[in-house]
Amino acid sequence: MTDPSLVDAQEPLEGVIKDEVFRMYQEVADHPENEFHFFHGRAAAEMFGYDADWLARAPAGALASFAGVGNPHERSALQPGETVVDLGAGAGLDGIIASWQVGPTGRVIGIDLNPAMCLKAQAHAAETGSTVECHEGRMEEIPLPDETADVVLSNGVINLSFRKRRVIKEIFRVLKPGGRISITDIVSARQLSQSIVNDPKLWAS
Amino acid sequence: MFGLFDDAGFTRVRSTVVPGFRFKKESTRNAAEGYGVKAVLFTALKPA
């Protein structure tokens, strides 16, 4: 359990990191031609084994701005008619792929800190004739009622939060009983040094 | 993070290392390797 006084002491840093996360992923979406600490775009999706057919069908903007760390679809086993929450929707690639799997009787709800990213995700989905609804919100306080989702997907997002325990409780809350998660994320075997924790650019990457 | 899923009430928590994950920038990659940073795919169920 995190010491509450420690969390309070980190609140200013948490705000700086939130701003850097916001800025960095906006840059990935607006300028995917730029270089980043991480692989992104088609190169990343191919590295993680995304189906070639998906990549062929995906809108160019959604694919170019993809910034995941793995392939959460590999074991999601999505079924037609299911409701999926994509936590950290970004430019929409994972939500769009999910929408193809759940079909017109299903529902995909993206959540993103950045309202501009939500608009991009929805526009990219519309390009493929599918629907992804997207809500601006924080993963520590998911703006959805209890027991909304059959499945929660996420790709490289939870590690960006200072309050991971809170995020995972929120994921549990929005899942229906019997619901499931398929989440790819970054973990560290050792505690990161304070210099890394204090560096918003490194934390955001 | 594995323990956080257990603590939240999830069951059948499974994790698999994502093969091939690495950072692009060499300095970040080297630092990440020093800390044992990996990408992991987590799956789990909320009890019915």
Interface residues (C-beta under 8 A of the other chain):
Chain A: E35 F36 H37 F38 F39 M47 F48 V69 G70 N71 P72 E74 R75 G156 I158 K164 R165 I168 K169 I171 F172 L175 K176 P177 G178 G179 R180 I181 S182 I183 T184 D185 I186 V187 S188 A189 R190 L192 I196 L202 S205
Chain B: M1 L4 F5 D7 A8 G9 F10 V18 G20 F21 R22 F23 K24 K25 T28 A31 Y35 G36 V37 K38 A39 V40 L41 F42 T43 A44 L45 K46 P47 A48
